[in-house]
Amino acid sequence: VKEVANLSLVSSACDVVSAAYASTKESHPYLRSVCEAAEQGVQSVTEATASCVQPVLATLEPHVAAASGYASKGLDKLGEKLPLLQKPVEQIISDTKELVSSRVAEAKDAVSS
């Protein structure tokens, strides 16, 4: 999970969503109270679940470690095949705009000639 969260694409997407969420809470007082209530609910459920799940996780720890190793290797291979995962969202959007713009210009030139 940490490796996925550290991918540039995932990390920057989380930053964008977090900023939008914070901005929405600041801009809309009614939504802020709903969001804060939801946050408290999630925190309570997380705390209750953590205490119940902890003994199970301790038992499954060797299996989780093995699965984590396989997931890490798979993620490394995926990163090699999809370099897009190493780019932040802003760069992907910028690159896409440039690509679309150049294709439109090429199509326009082709139609003109």
N, C-alpha and C positions, 0 to 999 in steps of 0.2 A: 504494500500500500504506500509506503514511504517513497519507493522508487517511482511509482506512477505519479504520486503527488509532486515529485521533483522534476518531472518532465516539463520542459519549457511551455509546451502547449497547455498542459493541464494546469500548471501553476498560474500562468497568465490568465487563463480562462476563469480560474477561481478568483483571481484578483479583480477581474472585470465584474463578475457576478457579485462579489462582496461589495465593491464600490457602488454598484447599482442598488443593491439592497440597502446600504447605509444611506444613500441619497434619497431613496424612496421613503425610508423611515423619517428622515429629516424634513422632507417636503410635505408629507401627509400625516398629520397628527393622529387621525383615526386609524390609519394603517399601522402607525407606530405602536399603538396600544395592542392591536391584534398581534403584531409581530413579537412584541415583548411577552405577551401571554403564551404564544406558541414556543418561544425560546425557553421560557420557564418550564413548560410542559415537556419539551424534549430533554432538557437538563434533568428533570426529575426521573423520567423514564430511563435515561442513560445511566444515572446513578443506581437505580433499582436493578436494572439489567446487569450492570457490571458486578454487583455483589453476588448475584445468582449464577452468573456465567463463569466467574473466576475459578471455582473448583473444576469445572468441566475443561476450561482452557489449560489448567495445570496438567490434567490427565492427557490431553491431546497435544501437548507441547512438542513432542518429538515428531508427530505427524505434521503439525503445522510448520515446523522448521523444514521438513523435507519438501512439503508443498511450496513453501516460500522459495526454496532453492530452485525448484523447477520453474516457478513463475518468474524468478529473476532471469534465468537463462532465456526463457521465452520472450521476456520483455526486451532483453538485449538484442535478440534476433529481430524482433519487431522494429526496434529502433534503427537497426541497420537497413531494413527494407523500407521503412517509412521515415525518412529524415525530417518529414514535416512535424513529427512529434517533438523535435528538438528546437522548433521555432516558436516564438511567442505569438499569440493571437493577432496582435497588431501587425506583425511582419507578414503573417499569412494573408491578412486582409489587404495590406498594401501590395503584396506580390500579385494577388488575384486581380486587384484593380488594374495594375499595370498590364497584366496578361490580357484582360478583357479589352482594355483600351487599345493595345497594339493589334489585337485581332480585329477589332472594329475598324481601326485605321486601315489595315490590310484589306478588309472587305470593301471599304469605301473606295480605296485606290483601285481595286479590281473592277468595281462597278463603273468607276469614272473612265477607266481605260477601255 
